[in-house]
């Protein structure tokens, strides 16, 4: 049994390694402001933090990463933060209601940077190593759209410092 756990840890590390240095996969969807956004194309030339969540309860995880990032770089146009709620395609028929609820709970100035993906997200899970849909995942992209750093769950003082330091080197 212990051998299986070690094997899973090794596989997880392998996935982690494979994501860093790879181009971020293309996601095309509408923002809460109603504009079609294509990631990573929309952030080319910027250092971008892309935050992905699958369940509403992981919003506080995203906030633990995005808020310090925005405090540090929010006034610098060379940096961007995008949130991507990934919702199963079965909910697409209610997308108008879900998006309306999100618009009501998210400040208007962030609506351009919240793009809701409705559909089969298993390919993104596999490509980006996002096995646990109860966790939030954050990806730091360089100006070319390459993943340079990945975090998951809640940030800690150490991981927050690591994220900010890495972002600073990418500018």
Secondary structure, 3 states (H helix, E strand, C coil): CHHHHHHHHHHHHHHHHHHCCCECCCEEEEECCCCEEEECHHHCCCEEEEEEECCHHHHHHHHHHHHHHHHHHCCCCCEEEEEEEEECHHHHHHHHHHHHHHHHHCCHHHHHHEECEECCCHHHHHHHCCCCCCCCEEEEECCCCEEEEEEECCCCHHHHHHHHHHHHHHC
